[in-house]
Amino acid sequence: MASEEYQLSNFTNGKSEITLTLFDYLIKEFVKVGSIEVVPLKSMIAIDNGHKRIAWVPQLGKNFVHIVFPFKQEYSDNLCFQKIAQVPGQQQYNHHLRIFTTDDVNEEVKKFIKLAYQQ
């Protein structure tokens, strides 16, 4: 079976300037914490810290970026995640965040970016 190579442009082509600016801003916030690799996959973009995938971007919308943080525990005491769901049969809790403006990447979100990087 031939391996298919995925390109970031598969996700960014045709996206609005707002969405591209938000995605770029988000990546820069991850880089402030440490070295990362942006890995385009078949259906989403992974953010990798060199040891593991620490976040996923499953959707670049018309005017937003959707991010999922996989944590080993549920962080329900927050104001930023719109949904937290345990992966069935695993000790993983996916924390869903949608950003519409760069201001949505506030101190609370930056704390979770750092936590994801360090896990």
DSSP file with accessible surface (Angstrom, degrees, kcal/mol):
  #  RESIDUE AA STRUCTURE BP1 BP2  ACC     N-H-->O    O-->H-N    N-H-->O    O-->H-N    TCO  KAPPA ALPHA  PHI   PSI    X-CA   Y-CA   Z-CA
    1    1 A M              0   0  242      0, 0.0     2,-0.2     0, 0.0     0, 0.0   0.000 360.0 360.0 360.0 128.1    0.0    0.0    0.0
    2    2 A A        -     0   0   94      1,-0.1     2,-0.3     0, 0.0     0, 0.0  -0.504 360.0-123.7 -74.7 137.5    1.5    3.4   -1.0
    3    3 A S        -     0   0  119     -2,-0.2     2,-0.5     1,-0.0    -1,-0.1  -0.648  20.7-139.6 -82.9 139.5    1.8    5.9    1.7
    4    4 A E        -     0   0  135     -2,-0.3     2,-0.5     2,-0.0    38,-0.0  -0.841   9.0-141.0-100.3 132.9    0.1    9.2    1.1
    5    5 A E        -     0   0  154     -2,-0.5     2,-0.4    36,-0.0    36,-0.1  -0.812  14.6-148.1 -95.6 132.4    1.9   12.4    2.1
    6    6 A Y        -     0   0   65     -2,-0.5     2,-0.4    34,-0.3    36,-0.1  -0.806   7.6-153.4-103.1 142.3   -0.3   15.1    3.6
    7    7 A Q    >   -     0   0   88     -2,-0.4     3,-1.4     1,-0.1     4,-0.4  -0.875  22.5-131.2-115.1 145.5    0.4   18.8    3.2
    8    8 A L  T >> S+     0   0   60     -2,-0.4     3,-2.0     1,-0.3     4,-1.6   0.859 107.9  67.5 -60.3 -33.3   -0.6   21.7    5.5
    9    9 A S  H 3> S+     0   0   49      1,-0.3     4,-2.4     2,-0.2    -1,-0.3   0.771  84.7  70.7 -61.3 -23.8   -1.9   23.4    2.4
   10   10 A N  H <4 S+     0   0   99     -3,-1.4    -1,-0.3     1,-0.2    -2,-0.2   0.809 110.6  32.9 -59.7 -27.9   -4.6   20.7    2.2
   11   11 A F  H <4 S+     0   0   37     -3,-2.0    -2,-0.2    -4,-0.4    -1,-0.2   0.724 123.1  43.7 -98.0 -30.2   -6.1   22.4    5.3
   12   12 A T  H >< S+     0   0   30     -4,-1.6     3,-2.1     2,-0.1    -3,-0.2   0.735  81.2 107.5 -94.4 -24.1   -5.2   26.0    4.7
   13   13 A N  T 3< S+     0   0  119     -4,-2.4     3,-0.1     1,-0.3     0, 0.0  -0.327  92.8   8.6 -59.2 130.2   -6.0   26.5    1.0
   14   14 A G  T 3  S+     0   0   88      1,-0.3    -1,-0.3    -2,-0.0     2,-0.2   0.458  95.0 136.4  81.0   1.3   -9.1   28.6    0.6
   15   15 A K    <   -     0   0   82     -3,-2.1    -1,-0.3     1,-0.1    47,-0.1  -0.499  59.5 -99.5 -81.1 155.3   -9.4   29.6    4.3
   16   16 A S     >  -     0   0   41     45,-0.3     4,-2.4    46,-0.2     5,-0.2  -0.222  26.1-114.8 -69.7 159.3  -10.2   33.1    5.3
   17   17 A E  H  > S+     0   0  161      1,-0.2     4,-2.6     2,-0.2     5,-0.2   0.875 117.6  57.3 -60.7 -36.5   -7.5   35.5    6.4
   18   18 A I  H  > S+     0   0   97      2,-0.2     4,-2.4     1,-0.2    -1,-0.2   0.952 108.6  44.7 -59.1 -50.2   -9.2   35.5    9.9
   19   19 A T  H  > S+     0   0    0     43,-0.5     4,-2.6     1,-0.2    -2,-0.2   0.920 113.7  49.2 -63.2 -44.2   -8.8   31.7   10.2
   20   20 A L  H  X S+     0   0   64     -4,-2.4     4,-2.5     1,-0.2    -1,-0.2   0.894 111.2  50.2 -64.7 -38.1   -5.2   31.7    8.9
   21   21 A T  H  X S+     0   0   71     -4,-2.6     4,-2.6    -5,-0.2    -1,-0.2   0.923 111.5  48.6 -64.6 -43.3   -4.3   34.5   11.3
   22   22 A L  H  X S+     0   0    5     -4,-2.4     4,-2.6    -5,-0.2    -2,-0.2   0.921 112.1  48.5 -62.9 -43.5   -5.8   32.6   14.2
   23   23 A F  H  X S+     0   0   16     -4,-2.6     4,-2.5     2,-0.2     5,-0.2   0.941 112.6  48.1 -63.1 -45.0   -4.0   29.4   13.3
   24   24 A D  H  X S+     0   0   79     -4,-2.5     4,-2.3     1,-0.2    -2,-0.2   0.922 112.1  49.7 -61.6 -43.2   -0.7   31.2   13.0
   25   25 A Y  H  X S+     0   0   66     -4,-2.6     4,-1.9     2,-0.2    -1,-0.2   0.924 110.2  50.6 -61.8 -44.8   -1.2   32.9   16.3
   26   26 A L  H  X S+     0   0    0     -4,-2.6     4,-1.9     1,-0.2    -2,-0.2   0.937 110.2  49.2 -60.3 -46.1   -2.1   29.6   18.0
   27   27 A I  H  X S+     0   0   23     -4,-2.5     4,-2.4     1,-0.2    -1,-0.2   0.913 108.6  53.6 -61.9 -41.3    1.1   28.0   16.6
   28   28 A K  H  X S+     0   0  113     -4,-2.3     4,-1.6     1,-0.2    -1,-0.2   0.864 105.9  53.8 -62.8 -33.9    3.2   30.9   17.8
   29   29 A E  H  X S+     0   0   10     -4,-1.9     4,-0.7     2,-0.2    -1,-0.2   0.894 108.9  48.3 -68.2 -38.1    1.8   30.5   21.3
   30   30 A F  H >X S+     0   0    0     -4,-1.9     4,-1.6     1,-0.2     3,-1.1   0.920 108.7  54.1 -64.5 -41.7    2.8   26.8   21.3
   31   31 A V  H 3< S+     0   0   81     -4,-2.4    -2,-0.2     1,-0.3    -1,-0.2   0.833  98.7  63.2 -64.0 -31.2    6.3   27.7   20.1
   32   32 A K  H 3< S+     0   0  148     -4,-1.6    -1,-0.3     1,-0.2    -2,-0.2   0.814 106.2  46.0 -61.0 -29.0    6.6   30.2   23.0
   33   33 A V  H << S-     0   0   49     -3,-1.1     2,-0.3    -4,-0.7    -2,-0.2   0.851 129.9 -55.3 -82.7 -37.4    6.4   27.1   25.3
   34   34 A G  S  < S-     0   0   18     -4,-1.6    -1,-0.3     0, 0.0     2,-0.1  -0.980  73.6 -43.2 174.8 179.0    8.8   24.9   23.4
   35   35 A S        +     0   0   96     -2,-0.3     2,-0.3    14,-0.1    -4,-0.0  -0.411  58.7 173.5 -68.2 133.9    9.8   23.4   20.1
   36   36 A I        -     0   0   29     -2,-0.1     2,-0.4    14,-0.1    13,-0.2  -0.921  26.1-141.0-135.7 164.5    6.9   21.8   18.2
   37   37 A E  E     -A   48   0A 119     11,-2.5    11,-2.7    -2,-0.3     2,-0.6  -0.996  14.5-140.9-125.2 133.9    6.2   20.2   14.8
   38   38 A V  E     -A   47   0A  42     -2,-0.4     9,-0.2     9,-0.2   -30,-0.1  -0.864  23.9-167.1 -93.1 117.9    3.0   20.9   12.9
   39   39 A V  E     -A   46   0A  20      7,-3.2     7,-3.2    -2,-0.6     2,-0.3  -0.907  11.4-148.4-116.5 106.8    2.0   17.6   11.4
   40   40 A P  E     -A   45   0A  29      0, 0.0   -34,-0.3     0, 0.0     5,-0.2  -0.573  24.0-178.8 -72.1 129.8   -0.7   17.4    8.7
   41   41 A L        -     0   0   43      3,-2.6   -34,-0.1    -2,-0.3   -36,-0.0  -0.505  43.6 -83.8-114.2-171.5   -2.6   14.2    8.9
   42   42 A K  S    S+     0   0  164     -2,-0.2     3,-0.1     1,-0.2   -37,-0.0   0.932 121.6   8.8 -63.4 -46.7   -5.4   12.8    6.8
   43   43 A S  S    S+     0   0   84      1,-0.1     2,-0.3    16,-0.0    -1,-0.2   0.399 130.6  13.3-120.2   1.5   -8.3   14.5    8.6
   44   44 A M  S    S-     0   0   50     -5,-0.1    -3,-2.6    15,-0.0     2,-0.5  -0.968  72.0-100.1-162.0 176.0   -6.6   17.0   11.0
   45   45 A I  E     -AB  40  57A   0     12,-2.2    12,-3.4    -2,-0.3     2,-0.3  -0.927  33.0-153.5-109.5 129.4   -3.4   18.8   12.0
   46   46 A A  E     -AB  39  56A   0     -7,-3.2    -7,-3.2    -2,-0.5     2,-0.5  -0.768   6.2-147.0-100.8 149.1   -1.4   17.4   14.9
   47   47 A I  E     -AB  38  55A   0      8,-2.8     7,-2.9    -2,-0.3     8,-1.2  -0.983  22.4-170.0-114.1 120.6    0.9   19.5   17.1
   48   48 A D  E     -AB  37  53A  24    -11,-2.7   -11,-2.5    -2,-0.5     5,-0.2  -0.917  23.7-160.5-118.0 136.7    3.8   17.4   18.3
   49   49 A N        -     0   0   16      3,-2.2   -14,-0.1    -2,-0.4     4,-0.1   0.234  60.4 -93.8 -98.6  12.6    6.4   18.3   20.9
   50   50 A G  S    S+     0   0   62      2,-0.2     3,-0.1   -13,-0.1   -14,-0.1   0.226 123.0  53.3  96.1 -15.3    8.9   15.7   19.7
   51   51 A H  S    S-     0   0  172      1,-0.5     2,-0.3     0, 0.0    -3,-0.0   0.636 120.0 -17.2-117.2 -35.8    7.7   13.1   22.2
   52   52 A K  S    S-     0   0   72     65,-0.1    -3,-2.2    67,-0.0     2,-0.5  -0.983  74.9 -80.4-163.5 168.3    4.0   12.9   21.5
   53   53 A R  E     +B   48   0A  97     -2,-0.3    -5,-0.3    -5,-0.2     3,-0.1  -0.682  40.7 179.6 -79.7 120.9    1.1   14.6   19.9
   54   54 A I  E     +     0   0A   2     -7,-2.9     2,-0.3    -2,-0.5    -6,-0.2   0.561  61.5   4.7-104.3 -12.3    0.0   17.3   22.4
   55   55 A A  E     -B   47   0A   0     -8,-1.2    -8,-2.8    14,-0.2     2,-0.4  -0.972  59.5-145.6-163.5 159.1   -3.0   18.8   20.5
   56   56 A W  E     -BC  46  68A  54     12,-2.3    12,-2.9    -2,-0.3   -10,-0.2  -0.975   6.6-152.5-130.3 147.9   -5.0   18.4   17.4
   57   57 A V  E     +B   45   0A   2    -12,-3.4   -12,-2.2    -2,-0.4    10,-0.2  -0.895  21.3 170.3-115.7  94.8   -6.6   20.9   15.1
   58   58 A P  E     +     0   0A  49      0, 0.0     2,-0.4     0, 0.0    -1,-0.1   0.678  64.4  32.4 -80.8 -14.7   -9.5   19.0   13.6
   59   59 A Q  E     - C   0  66A  85      7,-0.9     7,-2.7    -3,-0.1     2,-0.7  -0.964  46.5-171.1-151.0 128.0  -11.1   22.1   12.0
   60   60 A L  E     - C   0  65A  11     -2,-0.4     5,-0.2     5,-0.2   -41,-0.1  -0.960  37.0-167.7-106.4 102.8  -10.1   25.4   10.4
   61   61 A G        -     0   0    6      3,-2.0   -45,-0.3    -2,-0.7   -42,-0.1  -0.071  37.5 -85.7 -83.8-170.3  -13.5   27.0   10.1
   62   62 A K  S    S-     0   0  178      1,-0.2   -43,-0.5   -47,-0.1   -46,-0.2   0.887 122.9  -1.5 -64.8 -38.9  -14.7   30.0    8.2
   63   63 A N  S    S+     0   0   76    -45,-0.1     2,-0.3   -44,-0.1    -1,-0.2   0.038 127.0  54.5-142.8  27.2  -13.8   32.3   11.1
   64   64 A F        -     0   0   21      2,-0.0    -3,-2.0    34,-0.0     2,-0.4  -0.972  61.3-133.6-153.8 166.7  -12.5   30.1   13.8
   65   65 A V  E     -CD  60  99A   0     34,-1.9    34,-2.7    -2,-0.3     2,-0.5  -0.999  18.7-150.3-126.6 130.0   -9.9   27.4   14.7
   66   66 A H  E     -CD  59  98A  13     -7,-2.7    -7,-0.9    -2,-0.4     2,-0.4  -0.888  17.4-174.2-102.0 128.6  -11.0   24.3   16.7
   67   67 A I  E     - D   0  97A   0     30,-3.4    30,-3.0    -2,-0.5     2,-0.5  -0.951  11.4-158.8-125.0 143.5   -8.4   22.7   18.9
   68   68 A V  E     -CD  56  96A   9    -12,-2.9   -12,-2.3    -2,-0.4    28,-0.2  -0.989   3.1-163.1-125.0 125.7   -8.5   19.5   21.0
   69   69 A F  E     - D   0  95A   1     26,-2.5    26,-2.8    -2,-0.5     2,-0.8  -0.935  11.1-147.8-104.4 123.6   -6.1   18.9   23.9
   70   70 A P  E     + D   0  94A  12      0, 0.0     2,-0.3     0, 0.0    24,-0.2  -0.802  25.6 175.6 -93.0 109.8   -5.8   15.3   25.1
   71   71 A F  E     - D   0  93A   2     22,-2.7    22,-3.6    -2,-0.8    45,-0.0  -0.816  39.1-129.1-111.2 157.8   -5.2   15.3   28.9
   72   72 A K  S    S+     0   0  128     -2,-0.3     2,-0.3    20,-0.2    22,-0.1   0.551  94.8  31.7 -80.2 -10.2   -5.0   12.3   31.3
   73   73 A Q  S    S-     0   0  104     20,-0.2     2,-0.4    13,-0.0    20,-0.2  -0.948  91.5 -98.0-141.8 163.9   -7.6   13.9   33.5
   74   74 A E        -     0   0   96     -2,-0.3     2,-0.7    18,-0.1     3,-0.1  -0.705  22.7-163.1 -86.0 129.4  -10.6   16.1   33.2
   75   75 A Y        +     0   0   53     -2,-0.4    -1,-0.0     1,-0.1    -2,-0.0  -0.763  26.0 157.3-109.2  80.8  -10.1   19.8   33.9
   76   76 A S        +     0   0   86     -2,-0.7     2,-1.7     1,-0.2    -1,-0.1   0.691  51.6  83.6 -81.8 -18.8  -13.7   20.9   34.4
   77   77 A D  S    S+     0   0  154     -3,-0.1     2,-0.3     2,-0.0    -1,-0.2  -0.593  74.6  99.0 -87.3  76.9  -12.9   24.0   36.4
   78   78 A N        -     0   0   26     -2,-1.7    30,-0.0     3,-0.1     0, 0.0  -0.966  63.3-144.8-151.9 166.8  -12.3   26.3   33.4
   79   79 A L  S    S+     0   0  166     -2,-0.3    -1,-0.0     1,-0.0    -3,-0.0   0.345  90.0  62.5-114.5   2.4  -13.9   28.9   31.3
   80   80 A C  S    S+     0   0   20     17,-0.0    18,-0.4    28,-0.0     2,-0.4   0.805  77.2  82.9-104.7 -30.4  -12.3   28.1   27.9
   81   81 A F        -     0   0   22      1,-0.2    16,-0.2    16,-0.1     3,-0.1  -0.607  49.8-166.7 -85.3 132.1  -13.4   24.5   26.9
   82   82 A Q  S    S+     0   0  116     14,-2.1     2,-0.3    -2,-0.4    -1,-0.2   0.711  77.2  12.9 -85.0 -20.4  -16.7   24.1   25.2
   83   83 A K  E     -E   96   0A 116     13,-1.0    13,-3.2     2,-0.0     2,-0.4  -0.981  56.1-167.3-156.1 142.3  -16.7   20.3   25.7
   84   84 A I  E     +E   95   0A  42     -2,-0.3     2,-0.4    11,-0.2    11,-0.2  -0.995  18.3 176.0-130.9 124.5  -14.7   17.7   27.6
   85   85 A A  E     -E   94   0A  37      9,-2.4     9,-3.1    -2,-0.4     2,-0.3  -0.994  26.5-131.6-135.9 131.9  -15.2   14.1   26.6
   86   86 A Q  E     -E   93   0A  94     -2,-0.4     7,-0.2     7,-0.3     5,-0.1  -0.611  28.6-120.0 -78.1 136.3  -13.5   10.9   27.9
   87   87 A V    >   -     0   0   28      5,-3.0     3,-2.2    -2,-0.3     5,-0.4  -0.655  42.7-102.6 -73.1 123.5  -12.2    8.6   25.2
   88   88 A P  T 3  S+     0   0  122      0, 0.0    -1,-0.1     0, 0.0     3,-0.1  -0.232 101.2   5.4 -54.4 130.8  -14.1    5.3   25.7
   89   89 A G  T 3  S+     0   0   90      1,-0.2     2,-0.3    -3,-0.0    -2,-0.0   0.541 115.8  92.8  76.2   7.6  -11.9    2.7   27.4
   90   90 A Q  S <  S-     0   0  100     -3,-2.2     2,-0.9     2,-0.2    -1,-0.2  -0.909  80.0-122.9-131.3 160.6   -9.0    5.1   28.0
   91   91 A Q  S    S+     0   0  127     -2,-0.3     2,-0.4    -3,-0.1    -5,-0.0  -0.451  77.5 112.8 -94.4  55.6   -7.7    7.4   30.6
   92   92 A Q        -     0   0   50     -2,-0.9    -5,-3.0    -5,-0.4     2,-0.5  -0.999  48.0-165.1-133.2 132.5   -7.8   10.3   28.1
   93   93 A Y  E     -DE  71  86A  37    -22,-3.6   -22,-2.7    -2,-0.4     2,-0.6  -0.973  13.7-146.6-119.2 115.5  -10.1   13.3   28.2
   94   94 A N  E     -DE  70  85A  34     -9,-3.1    -9,-2.4    -2,-0.5     2,-0.6  -0.750  10.4-158.4 -85.7 122.8  -10.3   15.4   25.1
   95   95 A H  E     -DE  69  84A   0    -26,-2.8   -26,-2.5    -2,-0.6     2,-0.4  -0.914   9.1-151.4-104.9 116.4  -10.8   19.1   25.9
   96   96 A H  E     +DE  68  83A  29    -13,-3.2   -14,-2.1    -2,-0.6   -13,-1.0  -0.768  17.0 176.7 -97.5 132.2  -12.3   21.0   23.0
   97   97 A L  E     -D   67   0A   5    -30,-3.0   -30,-3.4    -2,-0.4     2,-0.5  -0.990  12.5-163.9-134.1 137.6  -11.6   24.7   22.4
   98   98 A R  E     -D   66   0A  74    -18,-0.4     2,-0.4    -2,-0.4   -32,-0.2  -0.991   8.6-160.8-123.3 124.7  -12.8   27.0   19.7
   99   99 A I  E     +D   65   0A   0    -34,-2.7   -34,-1.9    -2,-0.5     3,-0.1  -0.898  19.7 169.4-109.6 135.2  -11.0   30.3   19.1
  100  100 A F  S    S+     0   0   94     -2,-0.4     2,-0.3     1,-0.3    -1,-0.1   0.566  72.7  22.3-111.7 -23.2  -12.6   33.2   17.2
  101  101 A T  S >  S-     0   0   67    -79,-0.1     3,-1.6     1,-0.1     4,-0.4  -0.956  80.5-110.9-139.8 162.0  -10.2   36.0   18.1
  102  102 A T  G >  S+     0   0   50     -2,-0.3     3,-1.6     1,-0.3    -1,-0.1   0.814 116.4  66.8 -64.3 -26.4   -6.6   36.1   19.2
  103  103 A D  G 3  S+     0   0  131      1,-0.3    -1,-0.3    -3,-0.0    -4,-0.0   0.733  85.4  70.8 -65.3 -21.5   -8.0   37.4   22.6
  104  104 A D  G <  S+     0   0   57     -3,-1.6     2,-1.7     1,-0.2    -1,-0.3   0.737  81.6  75.0 -66.9 -20.9   -9.6   33.9   23.0
  105  105 A V  S <  S+     0   0    3     -3,-1.6    -1,-0.2    -4,-0.4    -3,-0.0  -0.560  78.1 156.9 -88.4  71.6   -6.0   32.7   23.6
  106  106 A N     >  -     0   0   69     -2,-1.7     4,-2.7     1,-0.0     5,-0.2  -0.094  61.3 -78.6 -88.2-171.4   -6.0   34.2   27.1
  107  107 A E  H  > S+     0   0  140      1,-0.2     4,-1.9     2,-0.2     5,-0.1   0.861 129.9  54.0 -61.6 -36.9   -3.9   33.3   30.1
  108  108 A E  H  > S+     0   0   43      2,-0.2     4,-1.7     1,-0.2    -1,-0.2   0.943 110.8  45.1 -63.2 -46.1   -6.1   30.4   30.9
  109  109 A V  H  > S+     0   0    1      1,-0.2     4,-2.4     2,-0.2    -2,-0.2   0.923 110.7  54.1 -64.2 -41.4   -5.7   28.9   27.5
  110  110 A K  H  X S+     0   0   55     -4,-2.7     4,-2.3     1,-0.2    -1,-0.2   0.873 104.9  55.2 -61.9 -34.3   -1.9   29.6   27.6
  111  111 A K  H  X S+     0   0  124     -4,-1.9     4,-2.4    -5,-0.2    -1,-0.2   0.914 109.5  46.1 -63.3 -41.8   -1.8   27.6   30.9
  112  112 A F  H  X S+     0   0    3     -4,-1.7     4,-2.7     2,-0.2    -2,-0.2   0.846 108.9  55.3 -72.5 -32.2   -3.4   24.6   29.1
  113  113 A I  H  X S+     0   0    1     -4,-2.4     4,-2.2     2,-0.2    -2,-0.2   0.947 111.4  45.1 -61.3 -45.8   -1.0   25.0   26.2
  114  114 A K  H  X S+     0   0  113     -4,-2.3     4,-2.1     2,-0.2    -2,-0.2   0.914 112.5  50.8 -64.4 -43.0    1.9   24.8   28.6
  115  115 A L  H  X S+     0   0   46     -4,-2.4     4,-1.2     1,-0.2    -1,-0.2   0.923 110.2  49.7 -61.4 -43.5    0.3   21.9   30.5
  116  116 A A  H  < S+     0   0    3     -4,-2.7     3,-0.4     1,-0.2    -1,-0.2   0.913 110.6  50.6 -62.0 -41.3   -0.2   19.9   27.2
  117  117 A Y  H  < S+     0   0   48     -4,-2.2    -1,-0.2     1,-0.2    -2,-0.2   0.883 111.9  47.0 -64.6 -36.8    3.4   20.5   26.2
  118  118 A Q  H  <        0   0  127     -4,-2.1    -1,-0.2    -5,-0.2    -2,-0.2   0.637 360.0 360.0 -84.1 -14.9    4.7   19.3   29.6
  119  119 A Q     <        0   0   58     -4,-1.2   -67,-0.0    -3,-0.4    -3,-0.0  -0.395 360.0 360.0 -73.6 360.0    2.6   16.1   29.8
